Amino acid sequence: MVALTGNEDGNFLDSSFGGAMSRPYSEATAQTVDRATKRIIDESYEKAVRLLTQERVRLDNLAEELLREESLDYAQMLEITGLSPHPTSVR
């Protein structure tokens, strides 16, 4: 594990407000971290869109019922969505 932080003493504005932030790592390392962060964000976004698209009918059914009932309990949500209880779920 690597921590890529600057000086942690003082006010959070001390290191970047009004001037350049001092970094204990190179520009190449910063670019590597930026690329990795962007990749994670892009992959997560694509996964979320894919999941929402695949489950659109269930989401629409749940939304329609919530508009009618305003609140639903766990059993009602399972019934509406057609999902099985998750083995580690807490009711």
ZADO-1210 file (C-alpha; in nm, 4 decimals, padded with zeros to 6 digits):
<atoms>
<atom x="00.0000" y="00.0000" z="00.0000" code="MET" pos="1"/>
<atom x="00.1138" y="00.3497" z="-00.0795" code="VAL" pos="2"/>
<atom x="-00.0181" y="00.6757" z="00.0606" code="ALA" pos="3"/>
<atom x="00.0050" y="00.9657" z="-00.1828" code="LEU" pos="4"/>
<atom x="-00.0485" y="01.2562" z="00.0511" code="THR" pos="5"/>
<atom x="00.1240" y="01.5807" z="00.1179" code="GLY" pos="6"/>
<atom x="00.1692" y="01.7581" z="00.4480" code="ASN" pos="7"/>
<atom x="-00.1200" y="01.6664" z="00.6755" code="GLU" pos="8"/>
<atom x="-00.0458" y="01.9303" z="00.9398" code="ASP" pos="9"/>
<atom x="-00.2503" y="02.2463" z="00.9611" code="GLY" pos="10"/>
<atom x="-00.5581" y="02.3673" z="00.7808" code="ASN" pos="11"/>
<atom x="-00.6702" y="02.1738" z="00.4739" code="PHE" pos="12"/>
<atom x="-00.6338" y="02.4935" z="00.2718" code="LEU" pos="13"/>
<atom x="-00.2698" y="02.5470" z="00.3725" code="ASP" pos="14"/>
<atom x="-00.1223" y="02.3162" z="00.1100" code="SER" pos="15"/>
<atom x="-00.3133" y="02.4274" z="-00.1984" code="SER" pos="16"/>
<atom x="-00.4828" y="02.7625" z="-00.1406" code="PHE" pos="17"/>
<atom x="-00.3004" y="03.0393" z="-00.3192" code="GLY" pos="18"/>
<atom x="-00.0146" y="02.8263" z="-00.4435" code="GLY" pos="19"/>
<atom x="00.1039" y="02.4973" z="-00.5801" code="ALA" pos="20"/>
<atom x="00.0642" y="02.1913" z="-00.3650" code="MET" pos="21"/>
<atom x="00.3829" y="02.0163" z="-00.2619" code="SER" pos="22"/>
<atom x="00.3736" y="01.6474" z="-00.3597" code="ARG" pos="23"/>
<atom x="00.6018" y="01.3759" z="-00.2297" code="PRO" pos="24"/>
<atom x="00.5652" y="01.1885" z="-00.5635" code="TYR" pos="25"/>
<atom x="00.6514" y="01.2471" z="-00.9273" code="SER" pos="26"/>
<atom x="00.4357" y="01.3738" z="-01.2104" code="GLU" pos="27"/>
<atom x="00.4605" y="01.0268" z="-01.3687" code="ALA" pos="28"/>
<atom x="00.3172" y="00.8727" z="-01.0514" code="THR" pos="29"/>
<atom x="00.0397" y="01.1343" z="-01.0473" code="ALA" pos="30"/>
<atom x="-00.0463" y="01.0489" z="-01.4077" code="GLN" pos="31"/>
<atom x="-00.0487" y="00.6767" z="-01.3305" code="THR" pos="32"/>
<atom x="-00.2850" y="00.7360" z="-01.0378" code="VAL" pos="33"/>
<atom x="-00.5050" y="00.9619" z="-01.2533" code="ASP" pos="34"/>
<atom x="-00.5289" y="00.6972" z="-01.5282" code="ARG" pos="35"/>
<atom x="-00.6091" y="00.4225" z="-01.2772" code="ALA" pos="36"/>
<atom x="-00.8719" y="00.6406" z="-01.1090" code="THR" pos="37"/>
<atom x="-01.0313" y="00.7272" z="-01.4443" code="LYS" pos="38"/>
<atom x="-01.0354" y="00.3589" z="-01.5443" code="ARG" pos="39"/>
<atom x="-01.2087" y="00.2612" z="-01.2186" code="ILE" pos="40"/>
<atom x="-01.4653" y="00.5395" z="-01.2564" code="ILE" pos="41"/>
<atom x="-01.5327" y="00.4560" z="-01.6231" code="ASP" pos="42"/>
<atom x="-01.5687" y="00.0826" z="-01.5524" code="GLU" pos="43"/>
<atom x="-01.7997" y="00.1503" z="-01.2571" code="SER" pos="44"/>
<atom x="-02.0142" y="00.3848" z="-01.4647" code="TYR" pos="45"/>
<atom x="-02.0443" y="00.1289" z="-01.7451" code="GLU" pos="46"/>
<atom x="-02.1350" y="-00.1434" z="-01.4946" code="LYS" pos="47"/>
<atom x="-02.4018" y="00.0782" z="-01.3355" code="ALA" pos="48"/>
<atom x="-02.5568" y="00.1672" z="-01.6731" code="VAL" pos="49"/>
<atom x="-02.5521" y="-00.1993" z="-01.7798" code="ARG" pos="50"/>
<atom x="-02.7170" y="-00.3102" z="-01.4539" code="LEU" pos="51"/>
<atom x="-02.9829" y="-00.0387" z="-01.4666" code="LEU" pos="52"/>
<atom x="-03.0570" y="-00.1249" z="-01.8304" code="THR" pos="53"/>
<atom x="-03.0810" y="-00.4987" z="-01.7591" code="GLN" pos="54"/>
<atom x="-03.3085" y="-00.4415" z="-01.4592" code="GLU" pos="55"/>
<atom x="-03.5200" y="-00.1640" z="-01.6135" code="ARG" pos="56"/>
<atom x="-03.8494" y="-00.3565" z="-01.5981" code="VAL" pos="57"/>
<atom x="-03.8013" y="-00.4366" z="-01.2283" code="ARG" pos="58"/>
<atom x="-03.7073" y="-00.0770" z="-01.1538" code="LEU" pos="59"/>
<atom x="-04.0106" y="00.0563" z="-01.3421" code="ASP" pos="60"/>
<atom x="-04.2428" y="-00.1854" z="-01.1586" code="ASN" pos="61"/>
<atom x="-04.0937" y="-00.0849" z="-00.8252" code="LEU" pos="62"/>
<atom x="-04.1238" y="00.2860" z="-00.9076" code="ALA" pos="63"/>
<atom x="-04.4878" y="00.2498" z="-01.0130" code="GLU" pos="64"/>
<atom x="-04.5771" y="00.0684" z="-00.6915" code="GLU" pos="65"/>
<atom x="-04.3905" y="00.3247" z="-00.4816" code="LEU" pos="66"/>
<atom x="-04.5911" y="00.6017" z="-00.6475" code="LEU" pos="67"/>
<atom x="-04.9099" y="00.4176" z="-00.5487" code="ARG" pos="68"/>
<atom x="-04.8116" y="00.3055" z="-00.1987" code="GLU" pos="69"/>
<atom x="-04.5401" y="00.5589" z="-00.0990" code="GLU" pos="70"/>
<atom x="-04.3589" y="00.2952" z="00.1072" code="SER" pos="71"/>
<atom x="-04.2895" y="-00.0734" z="00.0744" code="LEU" pos="72"/>
<atom x="-04.1488" y="-00.3312" z="00.3086" code="ASP" pos="73"/>
<atom x="-03.8848" y="-00.5894" z="00.2209" code="TYR" pos="74"/>
<atom x="-04.1327" y="-00.8652" z="00.1319" code="ALA" pos="75"/>
<atom x="-04.3334" y="-00.6332" z="-00.0932" code="GLN" pos="76"/>
<atom x="-04.0181" y="-00.5236" z="-00.2751" code="MET" pos="77"/>
<atom x="-03.9194" y="-00.8852" z="-00.3348" code="LEU" pos="78"/>
<atom x="-04.2658" y="-00.9680" z="-00.4651" code="GLU" pos="79"/>
<atom x="-04.2786" y="-00.6696" z="-00.7011" code="ILE" pos="80"/>
<atom x="-03.9298" y="-00.7235" z="-00.8401" code="THR" pos="81"/>
<atom x="-03.9472" y="-01.1020" z="-00.8506" code="GLY" pos="82"/>
<atom x="-03.6159" y="-01.1263" z="-00.6674" code="LEU" pos="83"/>
<atom x="-03.5223" y="-01.3906" z="-00.4134" code="SER" pos="84"/>
<atom x="-03.4084" y="-01.2885" z="-00.0674" code="PRO" pos="85"/>
<atom x="-03.0342" y="-01.2399" z="-00.0491" code="HIS" pos="86"/>
<atom x="-02.8808" y="-01.4981" z="00.1852" code="PRO" pos="87"/>
<atom x="-02.7081" y="-01.2270" z="00.3905" code="THR" pos="88"/>
<atom x="-02.9870" y="-00.9717" z="00.3839" code="SER" pos="89"/>
<atom x="-03.1212" y="-00.8226" z="00.7036" code="VAL" pos="90"/>
<atom x="-03.4916" y="-00.7586" z="00.7334" code="ARG" pos="91"/>
</atoms>
